[in-house]
Amino acid sequence: MAKEPTKPLKVTAKLIDGRINSADGIIMLDAVLYHAWFLKHHPDVFETGAWMEHGSGYVGLPLRQLPGNRWAASKGIYIELSQKVEYWNKRPDFFAPDKIDMLDMDKGIISDSVGRYRAYRVPNVIRVLKDSTIDFYCVGHADEILDLLSHIPAVGKKAAMGWGYVADWRITEIVEDYSLMHSDYGLMRPTPVEEAGNMDLSRYPIYDYAIKPPYWKACNLRRCYVPC
């Protein structure tokens, strides 16, 4: 039996306290699902990083696939009520059994400025969202997307510190495909300059930005119009 065609969808994350950790404010749905795919199918990758040992490296997301192994999925849409800087901290583990290996042999003390026992106080940009809600748009298979999202407890960075935790995921079938452009919100995902075509994107900044997950990977960077 042929698989049902993909459909335009609205994906909504209801956050527990409405805070997300994001420096530029852009959270991409395909990045969330990409992470979820590994959590479901190859959680060992997060320990070893050796994905290529499993096969071709292809990740099959339940989204409409675009040229260049990209996906029909948008950034998150939300209303930001406020923005502030919060910190995560890490103190050296002075009781670790191997701490002797980290001694400064000249002074006979553990250095907390470099190496494993370095102390951290790292600033993070925290955005507070209206109604604790963030919406994404995509074209895909609702049931499979919801299954993957069941593996995602939070969105944004540093979830282990408590930011971005999701209370509930919801998916609604809609009529229009808003994964690239929205009548109210404009450009919905980074778009290579050469693919702009007849779209008027002159109000958007142009700089190097990844066009597919993982968004941190340098080989995915392209000169893009970036949503703001």
C-alpha positions, 0 to 999 in steps of 0.5 A: 500500500502506498504511503499517504502524501505529506500534508501541511501541518502546524506543530505547537509546543506548550512550554512549562514555564515559557523560557527558551535558551536561544542566542539568535531566537531561531529554533528550527523544527527540522533540527528538533526532529533530526535530534529526535530521530537519533534519540529514537533510532541511534541514541548511542550516537550521543555517546560515541558520535560515530554515526557513520559506522551505522551506514550511509548517514541518511536520516529519514524525517517524516517531512517533505524532502527538498533538494539537497536533503533539506526539509519542508519545515519552518522556524519557531514562531512566538511572541517574545515578552522579554529577554534577559541573561541568565547563567549556568555554572560549573564548579570543579569536582575537587573530590574526583578520585583522579584529581591528583593527575590535575595538580599543578606540580609547581604549586601542588594545587588543582587549577580551576582556570584550565582543563577538566577542573576549570570553573565556568560561569556562562551567560545565556540569552533567555527569551520569555514567550507569551502564553508559553507557546511556540508554533512551527509549520511544516509539510509531513506526516502528523503521526510520525512527527508526533512519535518523534516529538515524544522523545523531545523533552525541551527545545532550545539550548541547555535543556539540562539546565531547565530551559525550554521544557515542553509540557505538551506537543500538538499537531493540527492539519492546516490548508496552506503550506507555510514552511517557507513563507507565511503571509503574516510572519514572512520568511520561515527558514534560511533560504540560499540567495541563489534560490530566492527567485521572484521572492522579495527578500530584501528586508532580510539580512544575508549571511552564512547560515546552515540550510539543514540540520545539524545547524552547527555543522560548517559544511551545511553553511550557505550564503542565505537570506535569514528570517528575523 
